Amino acid sequence: MDLNLPYKPSGGFDALYGLELVVADGETVRGTVQVRDELKQPAGLVHGGVYASIAETLASIGTAVQVIPEGKVAMGLANSTSFMRPITTGAIHAEAQVLHRGRTTWVWDVRMSDDQGRLCAITRMTVAVRDGDSSH
């Protein structure tokens, strides 16, 4: 899906774990990841790093949508994820909502649920906003 973003995910790591963006604007970003064996830890649950990665990407993209046109860049600064229930099959459905839009930091809550809509993890994500381009 082409979301016509000023920032395009490079593929890279997001492509490795299979993130698919659904919505991206300055208020909400949604994405999904299909669960597969490579994303699971030895006990058969989706690895916590997958949730943290989803949250960082969604919050960074949501911030970037607003700040890149101003000549700024957005990058993850802090990520705190709590887990409520495991996901072992199906998809991870994530929705990021902006809580704070500051001059140098934005704060997001990212909720991740399973195919039944049950809350499985939540992340508080802080994104740094800086001058310049992403090559620094």
Secondary structure, 3 states (H helix, E strand, C coil): CCCCCCCCCCCHHHHHHCCEEEEECCCEEEEEEECCHHHECCCCCECHHHHHHHHHHHHHHHHHHHHHHHCEEEEEEEEEEEECCCCCCCEEEEEEEEEEECCCEEEEEEEEECCCCCEEEEEEEEEEEEECCCCC
